[in-house]
């Protein structure tokens, strides 16, 4: 095997390891949207300020 092919394989392996590490890191910091359940704030936001101009005095 040529030296350039060995170097390519080593660099490709290192690149894959770095990509796998970054993917794992990002995945560990996020949660699946369905895992939180349906909170009341998601279903009906409890916004106390109104943006409707018809309700202003």
C-alpha positions as a printed NumPy array, in Angstrom:
array([[  0.   ,   0.   ,   0.   ],
       [  1.361,   3.398,  -0.959],
       [  2.196,   5.98 ,   1.646],
       [ -0.371,   8.428,   0.237],
       [ -3.152,   5.835,   0.522],
       [ -2.244,   5.096,   4.158],
       [ -2.241,   8.82 ,   4.92 ],
       [ -5.645,   9.2  ,   3.273],
       [ -7.096,   6.319,   5.272],
       [ -5.733,   7.723,   8.535],
       [ -7.106,  11.187,   7.812],
       [-10.465,   9.754,   6.721],
       [-10.648,   7.741,   9.951],
       [ -9.832,  10.801,  12.06 ],
       [-12.432,  12.839,  10.189],
       [-15.082,  10.2  ,  10.817],
       [-14.223,  10.069,  14.523],
       [-14.497,  13.85 ,  14.816],
       [-17.854,  13.877,  12.991],
       [-19.185,  11.075,  15.208],
       [-18.056,  12.92 ,  18.343],
       [-19.702,  16.173,  17.226],
       [-22.913,  14.324,  16.331],
       [-23.012,  12.63 ,  19.729],
       [-22.351,  15.932,  21.505],
       [-25.17 ,  17.721,  19.678],
       [-27.565,  14.81 ,  20.183],
       [-26.869,  14.687,  23.919],
       [-27.795,  18.361,  24.318],
       [-31.167,  18.11 ,  22.565],
       [-34.323,  16.238,  23.44 ],
       [-36.907,  14.547,  21.288],
       [-39.931,  16.874,  20.981],
       [-42.354,  14.133,  22.017],
       [-40.513,  13.372,  25.246],
       [-41.701,  16.508,  27.062],
       [-45.405,  15.829,  26.805],
       [-48.028,  18.438,  26.091],
       [-47.59 ,  21.334,  28.432],
       [-50.411,  23.817,  28.946],
       [-48.168,  26.604,  27.636],
       [-47.817,  24.8  ,  24.33 ],
       [-51.522,  24.137,  23.907],
       [-52.822,  27.534,  25.04 ],
       [-50.125,  30.151,  25.686],
       [-50.818,  32.205,  28.779],
       [-49.872,  35.568,  27.318],
       [-51.028,  38.382,  29.615],
       [-50.286,  41.134,  27.114],
       [-52.634,  41.508,  24.215],
       [-51.601,  42.568,  20.737],
       [-55.18 ,  43.155,  19.612],
       [-55.694,  46.912,  19.027],
       [-59.491,  46.592,  19.471],
       [-59.061,  45.73 ,  23.174],
       [-57.093,  48.886,  24.069],
       [-58.891,  51.631,  26.031]])
